[in-house]
Each structure stands twice: as C-alpha cells, then as structure tokens.
Amino acid sequence: MLVFVGLGNPGPDYAFQRHNAGFMAVDRIADQHGFSPWKKKNLSLMSEGRIGTEKVILLKPQSFMNKSGLPVAECIKFYKIEPASVFVFHDELDLGVGRIKVKIGGGHGGHNGLRDIDRHLGQDYWRVRIGIGRPQMPAMDVRNWVLTDFSTDEQSGWLGRMLGAIADEAERLVDGDDGGFMSRVAYLAAPDSKDNQGHKTK
C-alpha cells in the first residue's frame, strides 16, 4: 500500500492558488483512476483506489499547509505504512513552470508543509515537486506569489498538461520508476515560451 499526499490549503478561497498544486495533482489522479469519493477522516480528506495492482490512499490534509504533518502521521500510523511508501505532491518555487522532480529524502527548502511533515515523519519520504517558478516582479514577495491563483491561461495550458501527465504516468511511481515518471511527465507537459511569461525559471 502507498499513500499519495497532496499539499494545499482547504476551502474554495484557496482552490486555484499556486500553493494548492499538490491538492490539484491528487484530485486529478482520483478522477482519472476512478478512486472512491473523498471522505473526511480525522484531519484529512481521503480517497482509496488502485493504480495498476497497488492499493493507493490519496490524502489531502485539512489542517492548512503549515500543519500538514500530523494528518499524514496519523494516516501512516493507522495503516502501518513506512515513510518510504509516502509520496508528497507539492508546489516548488525553485523549479520552472511545467517542470517536475521526484526524490526521496532531503531538506524542506523553506516549504512550510514539508517542514511540518519532516517534524512528524522524518525525511525518508518521497517528494514530487511541481514547478511553479518565481515571480518576475521584484516587488512581489514569494509568500504572496504562492497565494495567487493560477491564471485561466495557465489552467488550460501548462498546468492542465502537467496535472494530466502526472495522472497518466502515476503507475510509474507505483512501480518505483521515478526516473521514467519524470521523463514522461517532462515530455507530455513541456512548457512553451508563452507558459514562462511572468515567471522566473530554473
């Protein structure tokens, strides 16, 4: 059994913000792979299903980003799952739009959701980093940037392609092929010059 955690803030006011890219990713996986309806369990929304032959739990902590750790810890304790079977999908400022990186372990890079998960689980879980880039406007603080909505062009452009590719290729994550997952998502969701307008990329 694996757990796919999407990070974000609960409620309609936050639904399309950059900081909610993790919620959006697990929502797309749930829709595309026919998972059960979301239900409230403790401090999370949970959905269950299968990807390939593996049972997967999708989790959206409802305790707000900065307190994501406890809901994840409660889930893996209840199901007796090791941190190495947990994949956390989250926004990443230091990746350009339309880029993705998967790794196990490492630091939180200033991401408050990861910081709190580290506090409860340690660092030996998988991160699926969804690039949102940084604002080009020097006056915009990154804290404000992550709390701005994706534009309608982004939702129908690079973001839509990215979320679709993540769901399409999720079985590669389940099978332990993180390199293949990254390559396929990069190919399917490749940004164009229009996608990078308004962002700093790496």
Summary of the structure (lengths in Angstrom):
residues: 202
radius of gyration: 15.6
end to end distance: 34.2
largest distance: 48.7
contacts: 661
relative contact order: 0.18
helix: 43%
strand: 24%
